[in-house]
Amino acid sequence: MRTIKTIIVDDEMLSRIRIKKLIDQIDQIQLIGEGRNGDEAIDLISSYRPDLVFLDAEMPDKDGFQVLNRIDAEYRPFI
């Protein structure tokens, strides 16, 4: 089975920790990056081109929807 490359982006550390604990239980998911805000999300998605992103909808600088608008639709992962 193919490995799913994943990134977590959330401004709350406890939320990132919880999601990491959940995905650590699934062998097919590989965590390749972690961010705390919209700008980091854009950089991580552009650099690593993940298959799946756990993206917080409400963040201080850019919300999840603003992040999605900045990602080229051709390379947009599942959110």
Secondary structure as GFF3:
##gff-version 3
##sequence-region A 1 79
A	DSSP	beta_strand	4	9	.	.	.	ID=ss1
A	DSSP	alpha_helix	13	23	.	.	.	ID=ss2
A	DSSP	beta_strand	29	35	.	.	.	ID=ss3
A	DSSP	alpha_helix	38	48	.	.	.	ID=ss4
A	DSSP	beta_strand	52	55	.	.	.	ID=ss5
A	DSSP	alpha_helix	64	70	.	.	.	ID=ss6
A	DSSP	three_ten_helix	73	75	.	.	.	ID=ss7
###
